[in-house]
Amino acid sequence: MKHLLLTIVCALAFCSVQAQNTNKKVQEINEYRNMVHERMGMDGKDDHQRKNVSIVLRDEKGYAGQDIRDEVTIYYYEDHTSAEDGALQVNNKPYLILRNFKAGDFTMQQEFVFEMNKSDDMREDPVVYARSQEKRNGEETTFQFYWSNNKLLKEIKSDPNDWRSEEEIKDLAEYYYKAFGYIFADISGRYY
């Protein structure tokens, strides 16, 4: 009986520590997200160089004459890393991607935040936060995902029956991230 009680107490203590660590990491990601939004707000102002690309994916009349507009804005930074031979590599990488979609009375705003490279390693930046807010017929649904070390940390959904999975949202974030490389290379005429 003592062993069972000791096991239960240890398990509860472990779960409590894990929850505290998760909450601390979520708080750090929220603070990082706030910093990213401050950086986005400074983009192109004062002495800050403009570093964003907006792409209109759709702008047309849909069925029954409803307006459809789908736009993605990508905020990026210069990542200075060293290649294996010691040569300096400068890569433009997204740190924030915003998507605004409107079709009639349906609107969707999505946000993807990527961890900026703080190491000298050449790597793709992982997504650390994703959020979507959708409105249709006066009803609003939202979801948020938090990642740490490419593993799901926390999921928050206003509708627990929401069909979207963490993998789907993470794949979407990575798709936009990789698409930026192709878009930027095409716009600039050279690869970074």
Disulfide bonds with the S-S distance in Angstrom:
none
